């Protein structure tokens, strides 16, 4: 009888330790999940910002402004345009 009680107490203690370990692991995984979700939101915000920036940088009006201001380019005038015809 005493031996059975000792075995049951040891089994109960073992199950208790496993339960505590499982709960601690669950808490750690929940914290890690929340941390990764926050990181995901930050990365999504950064991605959206970069997409917006790319759209702004590739706008035609911005390209024309840069060509005129930095490269000193102007629109071609009608009288300075030469048209070539291909011989058939």
FENVENHU-V405573 format. One record per backbone hydrogen bond with DSSP energy under -0.5 kcal/mol. CO is the residue of the C=O (numbers start at 1). NH is the residue of the N-H. If there is no record, write none. Layout:
co: <CO;CO>
nh: <NH;NH>
//
This chain:
co: <1;2;3;4;5;6;7;8;9;10;11;12;13;14;15;16;17;18;19;20;21;22;23;24;25;26;27;28;29;30;31;32;33;34;35;36;37;38;39;40;41;42;43;44;45;46;47;48;49;50;51;52;53;54;56;59;60;61;62;63;64;65;66;66;67;77;77;78;81>
nh: <5;6;7;8;9;10;11;12;13;14;15;16;17;18;19;20;21;22;23;24;25;26;27;28;29;30;31;32;33;34;35;36;37;38;39;40;41;42;43;44;45;46;47;48;49;50;51;52;53;54;55;56;57;58;59;63;64;65;66;67;68;69;70;71;73;80;81;81;83>
//
